[in-house]
Amino acid sequence: MTIPTSTTTQNLDLGLYSRDSRCGNSSLQQLDSSAKNSHYELSSASSDQRNVPIIMQPAQGCTSELFQRPPACNTTVGCRVDFVELPQEMPPDTSPKEVDPGEYSECVQAVLHNLISRQESSSNQGLTMSTGASTVHDHATGSSSANTRSTDYLHQPISFSSTGGLSQKNVAEFHEMSGEQLLAICAMAIENNNAACAQQAVVELKRRSAVDGSSPSERVIAYFLKALLCRAGNMQLDPDQPMPLKPHNGTSHEVQWIERKFSINELTSFIDITPYYRFGYVAANGALLERFEGVERLHILDFSTTHCMQWPTFIDALADRIDGPPHVRLTVSSATPPRPLGLDSSYEVLGSRLTAFANSKKVPFEFHILTQPLETLRVSDIGLRDGEALGVNCAFRLHYLADESAGPEFAANSCCPRDRFLQLIHSLNPAIVTLYEEDCDTTSLDLFCRLKLSFNYEWMPFDILATYPEHVSKHHRLEQEREVGQKIENIVACEGLSRIERLESKQQWYQRLHRLHFRALPVSEDVVAELKKMVADHAAGWGMKWEKLVDDTAVMLSWKGNSLVFASTWVPSSCSF
């Protein structure tokens, strides 16, 4: 059986897409012996090569003219963000009070001891702030340096000048800290309402960051700093203002989402630049085609955020089936959160174009739209039919459903929206469920833990964007970085239901699905071979991991050796397949 590669798309008169002739169905290559092991990795750059410059070129087999037509951007981005600008609304009591520097010394020391205790109890990955000499690795630049003074600083009393500010000795030690350490100290100081320590960390972070900086490290630090200052709310962190500073008023920050609207051609061009989306398309389409082999009528529920971009190659592959194409019914959810990619065409337009494309391939096709929010979706909304095999596709969508950490009302008895939706899917008794998600945990209620894990993940988009081809304009890169920055702001600054970016790691998703009585299916060697070939078409830095977890398998797309996204396939545990 041939697994279709998700290929560059074009807008044709007959339909929405067509394959490039060089990207047609090809014979599957046999896996080499290493691919048959329990763990297989294909990568052209190891994890210690983050500082190696990489210039990305269009993937082989993709239409080159699409890469000469970067998406148009209508929203301008300023050259620099003034991070000390504060919300206008202040607490009622704004009168200055006299400051005793000794009181702040005890407060700052308590913050730093708290930071040490949290770090010592956390995992070894991420920020390195051990009690002895340490090596600090800057993920965004790839640089590593021995750092003993910053760790010593965490155990020493903080001294203050006569005006209540940090002494010159402590200021100098701030200069020697890594960006990760400064962000962590700033976060802990904000959480403990410690103005003096937070202010000095902000001063140093501003010195080494800018949203339009020359390095990815400068830019990612700038957006994390902005997120921390948004979280601080009414806590005045401008060092030019008098202390004491006002505490956070307890209300959750709200991100002002700015959605960029792509045209169909712009979106397909954007998707083709990297394997980030196409990896999930190939994995899901390959699993669906294998599961539905020989089926005459199939129904696919699509809960994703990329506006049907994966389905043309799926339809094309069905048209090539030896026993003839089946009848296909595609039901797409139009209820999307504000974060994902926007499209300037309606789902009605997408449906009519996909229908025309399927007709041109002689594939019987129906297109339906689900408008109900996922949180309130019912079985009766879906319109199941007898005689149809059901497949469910979930890509970058489920992590927007609130999990247990969203509030105490969701913490017990599997009553969170994420579990309820998966229970609904289980009740449909689908023949297959495909899941494609980011491999990161941002669900912790602890800000320090959330900051650490998200920083160790979100440096990758900035690093990837720095490798875009020269014809992709700086303005286009800044727009994409701003969108990642909004995601960072939501993860760091927001709480409760305002925090919609609730990513879970691969391990967490596996635990959740097992608990809800799903069983993972192995990824076939044919699908792995096609993924391997697709990743190899892209520039150095991209890699693939194939992991076997007891009876489960997962395939992961990596950047410089670090897991970025994962793809998996599931069925209800009662399924005999």
N, C-alpha and C positions, 0 to 999 in steps of 0.2 A: 504494500500500500504506500502511496506517495503522500507525504505530509507537505502542505503548501507553505512556502515561506511568505511571510507578510512583506509585501513589496511596495515600492514606490507607486503612488497612485496619481491618476490624471483625471481631469474632468472631461468626459467625453459626451458627445451628443446623445448617445444611446443610454447612458447611465452615469453613475457617479464615478466609477473607477474602471480601470483596466490594468492588467499587468504589463510591465515592460517585458518585451520579448526575451530579454536576457535573464529575467527572473521567473520564468515559467517553471512548471513542475519538472523537477529533475530527479533522476534516479538517486536513491539514498545511498550515501557512502557507508561502507561498513565501518563500525567503530573499531579503533585499534584496541589492543589488549588492555591498555590502561583504563579505558572507559568502562570496562566490565568490573572494575573494583568497586568497593563500597563507597569510595570517595574519589571523585574525578574533578580535576580543575584544569581549565584552559585559560591562560592569562598571559598577556604579553608584557606585563609589568608587575613586579612583586610589590608587597606592601611597603618596602623600604625605598621605593622609587617615586615617592610623591613629589619630590623636587625636580624630577626630570621633565623638561618641557615637552609637550606632545602637541603636534598639530594634526587636527582631525581632518580627514578628507571624506568625500561622499563614499558611502558603501558601494562596493562593486555590485554591478547589476542594477543600480538605481539610475533614474533618468537625470543626467547631469544638469539639464536646464533648470530643474527645480531648485538646485543649490545655488543658482545665480539669481534667485528671486526671493530674497528674505522677506518675511511677513512685514507688512506695513504696520507701523505703530502710531497711534494717535495721541497717546498720553505721554507728555514730556516728564522727564525725571530731572530734578535739580542736581547741580554739581556736587553739593555737599549738604548733609543734614546737620542742623544745629541741635545737638542732643541735649542742651541745657534748657531748651524752651519748655515751659511747664504748662499744665492745664490752667485755665484762667480761674476756675472755681477753687476757692480756698476754704478751709474750715473757718468757722466764725472767729476763733481766737487767733489773731495774728500779731498780738503785741509782743515786742521783744522782751526777753528775759535775760538776766545775768547768767553767765556760764562759768561753771567751775571745771577747769580742764581735768582735774583729778577724777571727777565723776565719769567723764568720757573714757578715761584710761581703763577703768574697771570694765566698762561696757564693751569696749573694743576687744579687750583681752578675752572676755566671755564669748564674744562672737568667734574669735579665732580658735579658741579651745573647742567650741562647738563644731567648727569646720573640721578640725583635726579628728575629732571623735567620729564624725560622719564618714570622713574619708577612710579611716582605719577599718570601719565596719562595712564599707562598700566593696565591690568587686575590684579586681586588679586592673580592669580596663578603664580607659578614659583618662581623667586628670590624675597626675602623679604628684602627690603632696605627702610623701612619707616623712617619718620623723628623722631619717638620716639623709645622707646625700642621695640625690635623685637625678634622673635624666628626664628632662622635660622635652617632649616631642610636640612640635607644632604641626598638627594634621594638615593644615591648609598650605603650609610652605614646605613640609617635609624635613625641616631642620630639626636637629636634636642637639641639646647642649646640657652639660652637667650643671646642676643648680643646687647648691647647698645653702647659700645665704637666704634664699626665699623660704626654705623649710625651717631654718633656724629662726627666722623672723616670726614664724607662727608660734614659737614657744617662748618668745621674749616679751617682756612688758613693753607696751607702746608708750613712748614719751611725747609730750606736747609742748608747743611753744607757749609763750605767755598769753597769746591771743586765743588759745584753744585749738589751733591747728596742729597737724602732725609735725614732729621735729624733722630737721634736715636729714638725720640718720635714717628715719623711717621712710622718708620720701625717696632717698637713694635706693633703699631696698625694694620699694615698689618698682623702680626702674628696671630692676634685674629679673622681675617675675615674667613668666610667660603670659600670653593673652588669656589662656585657659584659666590660669591661677587667679589673675586679676578679675575675670568675670565671676569666678566662684566666690572670691572674697567680697566682691560687690554685691552679689546675690545674698550672701549670708548677712552682710551688714544691713541691707535693705529689709530683710525679713526680721532682723532684730532691732529695727528702727535706730541703727547706729549711723548718724550723719557723718561724723568725722572720717571714719574709715571708708564709707561709701563715697564720700566726696573725693578723697584722694585717689581712690581706684578709678573713678570717673575721669579725673584729670589725666591720669596716665593712659587710660583706654582711649580717650579722645586724641591723645598725642600720636597714637600708633594705629588709628583706624580712620577710614573714610569710605563712604558708599561708592565713590568713583576712584578709589585708590588703585595703585599700580599692581598690587598683588591680591590674589584671592584671600589671603590671610587678613589684610586690611579690611576688605569688604565684609567678610563674614563676621569679624569682630564688631564692625560698625553696626550691623543689624542686630546682633545679640545685645550690644550696649543700648541701642534704642529700645529693644524689648524690655530690658531691665528698668530703664527710666520710665517707660509706660507703666510698668507694674508698680513703681514707686508712687505713682499718683501724686498726691498732695505733699509727699515728702520732698522738701526743697533740697535738691542736690547741686545747686549752683554754688560753688565755693566762694563766690563774691557776695553772697547773701549772709546775714548774721545767723548764728545758731542761738538757741536750739531749734531743731527742725521739726516740722509737723509730722506726725505718724500717718501712715496710710489709713484711709477712712473705712476700709473693709469692703468697699464695693468692688466688683469685678470690672476689669478693663474691657472695652469693646473695640475690636479691630474695625477700622473703616475699610472694608474690602473694596478694592478697585479691580473690576473684572475686565480683562482684555478680550475683545471679540475678534476671532479669526474668521477669515473667509475659508471656504472648503479647501481651496488651493494652498492657502497659507498654513492651515492646520496640517495638511498632508506633508507639506515641505518641512514643517517643524518636527513632525513625528519621525521623518526619515533621517534626520541629521544624526541621531544616536540610536542605539538599540534599546533604549529605556522602555519604550512602549512596545516596540516590535517583538521583543523577547516574550512578553506576555501574550501577544497575539499568536505567535508560533506555538507556544506551549499549549494554550487553550484550544486553538483550532485543531492541532494535532490530536489532542486527547478526545475532543468531540468527534472528529472524523473516525477515529478508531472505535469509539464506543457505539457510534451510529452506523457502523458498517452493516449493510444489508437491511437497514430499517427503511420502510417505505414512507412513513409519515413522522416528522419530528417537529418539536416545538422548543424554541430556545427563549428563555427569559434572560434579558441582558440588563444587568445592573452595573454599569460602568460609567466612566467620565470622559470618554473620548469620542462620543457621538458617532457610533457605528463604524469607525474606521477599520475595525478588524474583519468585518463581514464580507467585503467583496472577494477576498482571496478564499474565504470559506465557501462561498457560493460557487466560485470558479472551480474549486476542487470537487465539489459535488457534481458539477456538470460533467466532469471527466470520469465519473464512476462507471465501471464496466457494465454493471447491471442497470444503468440508467439513474438519473437523479431522483431523489425523493421529493415529496411535497414538504416545503419548509414554511413554518410559521415563526416569525420573529416578533417578540413582544419586548419593547424597549421602555425603560423607565425614564421619563422626562424630568423627574423630581431630582434636581441636583443642588448640592450646597453651593455657596458663593465662591469657594476656593478653586474648583477645577477650571480647566480650559473652557472658554466661552466660544460660541459659534454664532455667526450672524445669520444663519439660516435656521428655520424652524424644523422640528422633527417631522412635520407633514411634508416639507420639501425633501428632507433626507429619505423619508419612506418612499415617496414617489420615484426618486432617482434610483434607489436600491431596487425597487420593483421593476423599473425599466431595464436595469442592468441584468437582473435575474431572468427577465423575459428574453433578453438578447442571448442568454446562455441556455435558454429552454429549460430553466429550473422553475417548477411551480412554486409560487412565492406569495406569502401574505405578510403584511406589516401592520402591527398594532402598537398603540402608545398607552402606557400606564401613567396617569397623571397623579395618582395618590402618593403622598409621602410614604417612604418605606416604614416609618414608625407606626402608621395606621393601616398598612396594607392587609387585606384579607384574602382568603382563598377564593371567595366569590368574585373578587376583582380580576382574577387572572384568566378565567375562562378556560378551564381545562376541558379537553375533549377525549373521548374514548378512542383508543387506537393510535394515539400519538405517544412517542417516546419523548420524555421531557429532559431537557438539559438546562442548567442554570449557570450563567457566566457572571462572576463578580470580580471586577477589576478597579482597584483604587477607590471603592465606594463605601465599603462596610465600615472603615475606620472613622467615618463621619457619624456613625450611629453611636449614641452615648453608651459607655460601658459602666461597670460598677463604680469607677472612681468619679463619676460625674456628680454624685450626691448620695447622701445616706438612703434616700428612697430607692436607689438602684442596687444597693449593696447586698441584698439577700434574696434567696429563692429564685435566682435566675430571672429576675423581673426587669433587667435593664433592656433598653431597646435593641441592643446588639444581639442579645440572646433570644429575645422574642422573635426577631426577624429570622434568625437561623432555625428556630423551632418551627416557624412557618414554612420555611424551605424544606425542612425534614418531613413535615406533614404532607407535602406534595408528592413524596416518594419519587424523587427525580432519579433518572438513570445515571446522571453524572452532575457534579458541581465542580466548577473550576474557580480557583481563588488565586488572585494576583495582587500582592500588597507589598508595601515598603517594609523592610526588615529593620525596624527600630521601635523602641519602647518609649512613648511619651505620656504614659498614663499615670505615672507616680504622683502622689499628692505632695511629695517632698520636692521643693523647688530646686534644691542643690542637685538631687539625683536627676531630675528632669532636665536641668540645664546641662549637666555633664553628658548624659546620653544623647541629647539632641545635638549638642555641639559636635560630638564624635560622629554624628551622621550628616548633619547639614553642611559641613565643610565640603562634602563631595559635590553637590550641585555647583558651588562656586568654582571648584577646581575643574569640573567638566566644562562649564561655560567658558572658562579661560582658554580652552583648547578649540573653540569653534573656529571654522575657517575664516580667513580674513574678510571675505565678502559679506559675512554676517556682521552687521554694523554694531558699533559700540552701543548705540542707542537701543538696539534690539537686545543685546546682552544685559544692559542695565534694567530694561523692563522685566526680563525673566528673573534677574536677581531681586528686583523689588518684590516680585510675587513670592519668591522663597522667603524674603524678609517678612512679608505679611504672615506667612506660615509660622516663622520663628516667633513673631510677636504674639500670635495666638497661643503657641505652646508655652511660652515663658510668662506672658503678662496676664493671661486670662485664667479664670477658674470657673467651676460649675458648668452649667450648660453653655456658657459663653465660649468655652474652650472646645472647639469642634475638631481640632486636629489631634485625635486620640489614636495615634499609631500603636500597633502592637508588634512585637517581634515574631519571627517565624515560630519560635518555641511556644510563645503565648497563644498564637492562633491554633497551633496543633493541640495544645492542652484544652483550649475552649471547644474545639470541634469534637475532640474525643469525649469530653464531658457531656456534650449534647448529642452523643450517639451517632457520630459520623465516623467513617473509616477511610483512611487515605489509600489511594490506589498507587501502584508503582508507576513511575514515568518510563515509558517504553524506550528501548534503545533507538528506535527510528526517530522519535521526537528529540531525544538527546543529540543524535547525529545532526538533525536539521538545525537545532539551536547552536550546536558547535560551529556549523558552517556559517550561520548568520552572524554570530559574534566575531568570527574570524574575518568577516568582510569589513569590520570597522577598525578604527585606528588602535594603536597600542594604548594600553591602560585598561581596556575593557576585558573582562574575563568571565568565566563561567564555572560554577561549582555544582557538582552533582553529589548529593549526600544521601546516604541510606541511614535512616533512624529506626532501628529494630525492623518492624514490618513496613515502615513508611519510607517514602523517598521524596525528596524535594530538589528542584533545580533553582539555582540562584545566579543572578547577574551581579557581577562584582566590578568595582572600580579600584584599580591599584591594589587588589587583594582584599578589599573590604566589601562585605555583602551589602548590596544596595536594595534589591528587590528579590522576591522569591515567587515561584509558581508551583501550585500543587493541585491535585485532583482528588475528589472525595465522592463517596456514596453513603447513603444511610447504612448503619451497621448491620441492619437486617437484610440488606441486599446480598444475594447469593453470588454476584459477579466477583 
